[in-house]
Amino acid sequence: MDHMSPRLRAFLSEPIGEKDVAWVDGVSRELAINLCTKGFNKAYTLLGQFLLMHKNEAEFQKWLICCCGATECEAWESSNCLKEWCSCFL
């Protein structure tokens, strides 16, 4: 876990529960607003989208960029965060 950002480490330290989507590593304030507008206000709803895409990181990143206005960096960090969470908890 040495290579992880503090935000990613905090996200992975416990189950998702009712965390807001802004807790997901890589989700900026602006991206969180865009996601909430589209109905993804909780981290678990964003995780659900990731799982519906069969944990395909490239597809999920493309969706975040095209449909939600994420930058490439935000999309990569977010998909990595959810992938790591799945590795820890699923």
C-alpha positions in Angstrom: 0.0 0.0 0.0 3.1 2.2 -0.1 2.3 3.4 -3.7 -1.3 4.5 -2.8 -2.4 8.0 -2.3 -3.8 8.9 1.2 -7.2 9.3 -0.3 -7.1 5.8 -2.0 -5.8 4.3 1.2 -8.6 5.8 3.2 -11.2 4.6 0.7 -9.9 1.0 0.9 -9.7 1.0 4.6 -13.4 0.1 5.1 -16.5 -1.0 3.2 -18.2 1.5 0.9 -21.4 1.8 3.1 -23.1 5.1 2.4 -20.1 7.1 1.3 -20.8 9.9 -1.1 -19.3 9.6 -4.6 -16.8 12.3 -3.8 -15.0 9.8 -1.5 -13.9 7.8 -4.6 -10.2 8.5 -5.3 -10.0 10.5 -8.5 -13.4 12.2 -8.2 -12.9 15.9 -8.1 -15.6 18.3 -6.8 -16.7 19.1 -10.4 -16.8 15.5 -11.4 -18.8 14.7 -8.3 -21.4 17.3 -9.2 -21.6 15.9 -12.8 -22.0 12.3 -11.4 -24.7 13.5 -8.9 -26.6 15.1 -11.7 -26.7 11.8 -13.5 -27.9 9.9 -10.4 -24.5 8.6 -9.2 -24.5 10.4 -5.8 -23.2 7.4 -3.7 -19.9 5.5 -4.1 -21.9 2.3 -4.3 -23.8 3.5 -7.4 -20.6 4.3 -9.2 -19.3 0.9 -8.1 -22.4 -0.6 -9.6 -21.7 1.0 -12.9 -18.2 -0.4 -12.8 -19.5 -3.9 -12.1 -22.2 -3.6 -14.9 -19.2 -3.0 -17.2 -17.7 -6.2 -15.9 -14.9 -4.4 -14.2 -13.6 -3.4 -17.7 -11.4 -0.4 -16.7 -11.0 0.9 -20.3 -14.8 0.9 -20.9 -15.5 2.5 -17.5 -12.9 5.2 -18.1 -14.3 6.0 -21.5 -17.8 6.2 -20.0 -16.6 8.6 -17.2 -14.8 10.8 -19.8 -17.6 10.8 -22.5 -20.7 10.8 -20.3 -19.6 12.5 -17.1 -16.9 15.0 -18.1 -14.0 13.3 -16.3 -10.4 14.0 -17.3 -8.2 11.1 -18.3 -6.4 11.3 -14.9 -9.7 11.3 -13.0 -11.0 8.4 -15.0 -7.9 6.3 -14.4 -7.7 7.1 -10.7 -11.4 6.4 -10.2 -11.3 3.1 -12.1 -8.2 2.0 -10.2 -9.8 2.9 -6.9 -12.9 0.8 -7.7 -10.7 -2.1 -9.0 -8.6 -2.0 -5.8 -11.8 -1.9 -3.7 -13.2 -5.0 -5.5 -9.9 -6.8 -4.9 -10.1 -6.1 -1.2 -13.8 -6.6 -0.6 -15.3 -8.9 -3.3 
